Amino acid sequence: MRAIGLRVSPKMVWFSIVEEDRALDRTELLVCQSIPVPDALTGPEQLRFVRQTISDVIDDYGVTRAGIRLAEPVAKKVNIHRLHIEGVLQELLASSPVESYFYGAIAQIGRLLGVAERTEVKELVGGESFRGIDGWSDFNPEERESILVAVAALALEVR
């Protein structure tokens, strides 16, 4: 089973693909990359670009589960363009061949990872390792969040 985790900023979309092998009780990180949102495009063209690119990634990797790390609902500063990108990605997942998906902030991600407290998820993002994923300390916080979201998506049941 393969899952994609998405983390958005106004200028960048990070995605990670993980694969779970339940027989071996192992989760492997296949890819962790970022896609810059092209400044040369208008707002709607940027949304189309992000949607099409992530759609291609989902198809290319045969993703069956997905998750989007949403902006915190209590954030003091919210970027509208980030919210637009997150919304387009939600629509993409709803109309994609992905069998099951979620979108949520840190608390939702924590529940799916089996972590009780929001602060524990933040500790995972800042930690030295996570479930034996190679190079964890080399990833930036946004990349780590996209990996956590992908792993959380593996816990989803088929709808």
Secondary structure, 3 states (H helix, E strand, C coil): CEEEEEEECCCEEEEEEEEEECCCCEEEEEEEEEEECCCCCCHHHHHHHHHHHHHHHHHHHCCCEEEEECCCCCCCCCCHHHHHHHHHHHHHHHCCCCCEEEEECHHHHHHHHCCCCHHHHHHHHHCCCCCCCCCHHHCCHHHHHHHHHHHHHCCCCCC
